[in-house]
Amino acid sequence: MSFGEAPVNRSEPVETALRIADVLTPYLGARAADDVARHLCARHGIVDQPVDPAVRSDLQETIRKGLLAFVDPGLAHELARRCL
């Protein structure tokens, strides 16, 4: 697995936040990526269950839109996909 590449089949909330932070760190820095990941998991209700497919889709879109301020649209789409 390369840096920024998310491992598959992680669905617990802490692991989801860690995965998001791992993917975003090279683009946002470690602290900002961790803060964003924790905030988004809380905002989308990822607390103690696997990520519902509808929530997953919504979270990916939120991440994609947020990344547009930092990277080009194609990379934003790819990073959002890698996060989940």
C-alpha positions in Angstrom: 0.0 0.0 0.0 1.5 3.4 -1.0 1.3 6.6 1.0 -2.2 8.1 0.8 -3.7 4.8 -0.4 -6.6 3.7 1.9 -6.7 0.1 3.1 -10.0 -1.6 2.2 -12.8 -2.9 4.4 -12.3 -0.6 7.4 -15.7 0.4 8.6 -15.5 1.4 12.3 -15.7 5.1 13.0 -12.2 5.6 14.3 -10.8 3.6 11.5 -12.9 5.6 9.0 -11.5 8.9 10.4 -8.0 7.5 10.3 -8.4 6.4 6.7 -9.7 9.8 5.6 -6.9 11.5 7.5 -4.3 9.2 5.9 -5.5 10.0 2.4 -5.8 13.8 3.0 -2.6 14.4 5.0 -0.3 14.9 2.0 -2.6 17.6 0.7 -3.8 19.3 4.0 -1.1 18.5 6.5 -1.5 16.0 9.3 -3.3 18.2 11.8 -5.8 19.7 9.4 -6.5 16.3 7.8 -7.2 14.7 11.2 -9.5 17.6 12.3 -11.4 17.4 9.0 -11.7 13.6 9.2 -13.0 13.6 12.8 -15.4 16.5 12.0 -16.8 14.9 8.9 -17.3 11.5 10.7 -19.2 13.3 13.5 -21.2 15.4 11.1 -22.3 12.4 9.1 -23.2 10.4 12.2 -20.5 7.7 11.8 -20.4 6.7 15.5 -20.5 3.0 16.2 -21.7 1.2 13.1 -20.5 0.4 9.6 -20.9 3.2 7.1 -24.3 3.1 5.4 -24.0 3.2 1.6 -26.1 6.4 1.4 -23.9 8.1 4.1 -20.8 6.9 2.4 -21.9 8.5 -0.9 -22.8 11.8 0.9 -19.5 11.9 2.8 -17.5 11.2 -0.4 -19.3 14.1 -2.1 -18.6 16.4 0.9 -15.0 15.5 0.8 -14.8 16.0 -3.0 -16.3 19.5 -2.7 -14.1 20.5 0.1 -11.0 19.4 -1.7 -11.7 21.6 -4.7 -10.2 24.5 -2.8 -6.9 22.6 -2.7 -6.6 20.4 -5.7 -8.0 20.1 -9.2 -11.4 18.4 -9.8 -10.0 15.1 -11.0 -7.7 14.7 -8.0 -10.5 15.8 -5.7 -12.7 13.0 -7.1 -10.0 10.4 -6.8 -9.0 11.4 -3.2 -12.7 11.3 -2.1 -13.0 7.8 -3.6 -9.8 6.6 -1.8 -11.1 8.0 1.6 -13.9 5.4 1.6 
